[in-house]
Amino acid sequence: MPEIITSEIRDSVERSVLCWLATTDENGQPNVSPKEVFAVADSQNIVVANIASPRSARNIRVNQKICLSFVDVFVQKGFKIIGTATEVKRSEPEYSHWVAPLLTMAGDRYPIHSVFVVSAIAAEPIVAPSYRLYPSETTEESQIQSALRTYGVTRDKGA
């Protein structure tokens, strides 16, 4: 199988604070839900903790097709992962394998009810329109500076 989750995508996932999981129900009604605990498992799979996502779990049981998005809000770039997801419950033998990368992130603060294993079929970059509309003047640094102003954030000189 070709490697879908490249090192560039892995880096993007690791820089992201949230990801967004899009699922659909049995009637095709979409649902987009933020996820806070997630990790790249290998070159084909991303694991997402089911902490408080009964609708996502229900939707995945009836329609495994999903979309998972990651965006660095400062650089305003990321990736969209298109694929399928399965829910692995605590009672299943493979649960300990899939939950392992999530345990340190979740700690005692977040109970992981199950794990969504996202099998990537394709990945596409996500970029802010400025990169396409104004390529000669848009850089990652200019996007960071704009985002810092917009969000009222200052950089820690020691970081």
N, C-alpha and C positions, 0 to 999 in steps of 0.2 A: 504494500500500500504506500502511496506517496505521502510524504510528510506534509501535513496541513498546518500544524502548529509549529511554525518556524521560530527561530531564536528572536526574530523581530517581534513576532506576535507574543511570545513568552514575555519579553521585556515590557511590552505594552500592558499585558495582563498584570504584571508585578507592580507597575506604576499606578494602576487604576485603584481607586478607593471603592467604587461601586461598579457593578455590571448590571445590565438590564436584560432580563429573560423574557422573550415574547413567546407565548403559547396561544393555542386556540382551543375552544371547547368543541363539543360534539356538533354544535350548530355553526361552527366557523367564526364565532365571536372571539376577537383577539383580546388578550390580556397581557399587559407589560408590567413586570414587577421588578423592583430593585433588589439586588442581592449584594450582601456585604462580605460574605465569606465564600471564597472561590479560589481555585488554583489550577494551574496546568498539571495534569497527571502524566502525560506523555505526548508524543508527537501527533496523536490523533484525538486525545480526550481532555476535556476540562471538567473538573468536578465542582459542583455548586452545592453548598449546604442548604438543606431545607430546614430553616429555623422557624419560620412563621408563614408558610406558603401553601396552605391547603388548596387554593385555586390552581396554582401552578402544578401541584402534584396531581390533582384530579384531571386537569387538561392533558398532562403528559400521558396519563393512563389511557385516554381516549384518542389522542393524536400525538405521536412522538415527534412530529416535525416542529422544530424550534428555530429561533434566531437569538443569538447572544451577542450583546454589544458592549465594548469597552472604549471609553474615551478619556484621555488625559485632558482635564478641563483647562489646564493652563496652556499646553501646546496646541490643544484643539485638534488632536489627531487620535486615531484609535483603529479598531478593527471590528468588523461584523463577522461572526461565525455562523454559518448556516449548517444545520445538521439535524440529528435526531437525539432525543434524550430518553433515558430510562430512569426510573426511580428504583434505587436500591435501598431496601429497608434494613433496619438493625437486625432483624431476625434472619437475614440472608447471609450465607457463608462468605460471599465476596464483599460484604459491607466493610469489614476491617481494612481491606486493601484500599477501597475507594475513599474512605473517610480519613485515612492517615494524613494526607497533606493538609487537611482542614482543621485538625484537632488543635494545633498550636495557635492558629488564628482565632478559633472560637473560644478556646480556654474554658473556664467554668462559667463564663458570662452568658454564652449562647448554647442552648440545648440543640443538638443536631438530631432531628427526628428521622431524617433519611437523607440520602445523597442523590442528586440529579447528576447522572453521568452523561455529559454532552459529547457525542461522537461527531466530530467535525467532518463535513462533506466538502465544504468550501470556505474560504476566508476572503474578505474584501476589505480594503482600507476605508476608513472613514476620515474625511478631512473637512475642516471648516471651509465654507465657500470662498473666503478671502484668499486661500491658497490658489484657487482656480481663477478667480476673477481678477486678482491683483498679484500675479506671480512674481513680478519684478520687485515689489515692495513688501511682500509678506514673507517673513521668516519665522522660524520657531521662536526666536527671541522676541520679535515684535508681537507675536501672539501672546507670549508669556507676559510681557509688559502690559499689554491691553487688558488681559484677564486680571492681572494684579490690581490695576486701577479699577476695573469694573467691580471686582469682588471686595475691594478695599483691603487687600492683603499686602503686607510688607514682608520682605525677605529677611530672615534672621542672618545677620552677618557672619555668625559662627557656623552656619550650616553649609 
